[in-house]
Amino acid sequence: MAQLLQFTITGLAIGMIYSLIALGFVVVWKSSGVANLSLGQLVLLLSWFTYSMLAQAGLPFYFGLPLVIVFALLLGWIIERIILRPLIAQPILSLITVTLGLAYFIEGIVVIIWPQSQASLPRLFPMETVHIGSAVVTQEYLWAALISVVLFILLSLYFRYNRMGIAMRATADDQKAVQACGIPVTKIFSRSWMFACVLAAVGGILMSSIGGIRQGLTETGLLAFSVVILGGLDSFAGAMIAGPIIGLVETVGSGYLANFIKWPEIRTVIPFIIIIIVMCVKPYGLFGENRIERI
Amino acid sequence: MDLPSGTRNYNYAEDMAIFRTKTHWFLLFALLVILFTAPLWFGNYWLSIANLIGITIIAVTGLNILTGYCGQLSIGHAGFMAVGAYTSVILTTRFNLPFLVGLICAGVMAGIIGMIFGIPSLRVKGFYLAISTIAAQAIIIWVIRGWTSVTGGYTGLEASPASIGNLILKSQTSEFFLILIITIIAIFAAKNLVRTRVGRAFVAIRDNDLAAEVMGINLFRYKLTAFFIGCFFAGIAGALLAHISRLASPEYFSFTNSVLYIGMIIIGGLGTTIGPIFGVIFFQLLNVLVTKLSPALQSAFPHLPGGFTSGIAPMLFGLAIILFLIFEPRGIAHRWQLFKSAYRFWPFSY
């Protein structure tokens, strides 16, 4: 029983981080219709950058972490300006492949700059474990969940009240109408990429403070895809709800299935099995909008 | 357009012919002579590169039918190659079937698995389909790694060399001829397939699948046919790769390979028969260049960071995909077309 509680808590907390990264995908998809398949690589790159700032350069947290956020903003702006801007209104095939190319490019850069296979960030959160009922949880998980929820609330407020946020929602709804109102759509695209990169940075820092920085961090990207597929591609609430579900199924499922199926790494395929099931049963996800196409 | 000026068609067969003029036939003959005598002047290293190019062309031609002609993006092509490789190796080593039977079975098996994972394509497209093919790749490789009793797990399975009848193709040269012949058949089949009723249906589905359905094209049948054909090619290529390298290992069929195949058809030119050939040759030669040059650069400039040799290849591949998509989305095939029409009118090109 204690084991189940333990799995549940860690699963929910990890799932919150997936939600956070998935939100970055949803923001970009809603505003510009680009499917960003380089999420995992962005997470990896930004985690390594954090490592450079905090461990290699030895900056204090209050200076290093804001620097990471600034770098993420800059990265998002550059990616949108240089790579995605020339491809506006291209078919979806090009938009997907260009992010695959970007993913490959980032992976190469990461290997060149940080050749070591793994590293761990300096401790961001206190060491002491917390007892919840009969489960023992390290504090990282709880902080991760808390930070995710706070960021989600901040983002919701931004989209609800900020002028730019409202414009972004409007763009998601009808791009041409927004353009006719005189709102600079390209600015909104670059804003959405900056958001995606910042969310990837925060997600990466949280993930690597739990499990260290490894090449395997790119798989968080794939997990984020299963989150958006389950939640629906164009739904913020969907991503926020689907994340903990995926995290829960992943940890609880792999924790118990490991007793029955002796094949290694069952954890890595669970999200894919979920994807296939969702695709066959409810292809547009829990909260996704099933757009009716015209010829 | 495609033909030199002054070429006239007097009957339908002439109009449909691939090779129209005497120059065409002469160039084809010259190319075949060069290809079939290649082992005479290629060293072993370049012969092995040529073998790899041939195998990749077969796989990428299949992907081009699926993605370039039918518009169904598949990022799991290496997974389907793995299915073919293991099918053929298991059939030839455990059940002692002849190599050619194993090869055909590999194609059919990969095609069937491809069709199963292609079923979601009936309801979803674009990003959703891309993700479900990534899932297919991950699940296939996971099964191969886990099902140790059949597939040998991480270490893989040893494969016997290819053989036809009593002739065992052990040397690099004989393997080169085998791959060359199969590649030519594959390209020829692909070229003709896209000119048939099925191929035209694929193009209609790619351009607008709703309109195609309204015009009476059975989407269910043709999309699954596209998956079957595309994955059949992949299975053949995978089986060849396993027999040539004497090993079927999950390492050969990683997710990064699937991404590279997509990159190859993009760079070569989507939806053209010649595109995959250009794309594959471009990528493989870039790969050779990088593996030859980067150690030299590393020793010449000691200031370069430590991971330079292993990281430069993916970086350049990614960069090539991005640059081609931005500056020449129609690929090398389009440039080739421009070049041909320019020299036909020379010196009066405009």
Interface residues (C-beta under 8 A of the other chain):
Chain A: W29 A35 L37 I83 P86 L87 Q90 I92 L93 S94 I96 T97 V98 L100 G101 L102 A103 Y104 F105 I106 E107 G108 I109 V110 V111 I112 I113 W114 P115 L222 F225 S226 I229 L233 I261 K262 W263 P264 E265 I266 T268 V269 F272 I273 I275 I276 M279 C280 P283 E293 R294 I295
Chain B: T67 G71 L73 I75 I119 P120 R123 V124 G126 F127 Y128 A130 I131 S132 I134 A135 A136 A138 I139 W142 R145 G146 W147 N208 L210 A211 V214 T256 V259 I262 G263 I266 L270 P305 G306 G307 F308 S310 G311 I312 A313 P314 M315 L316 F317 G318 L319 A320 I321 I322 L325 I326 P329
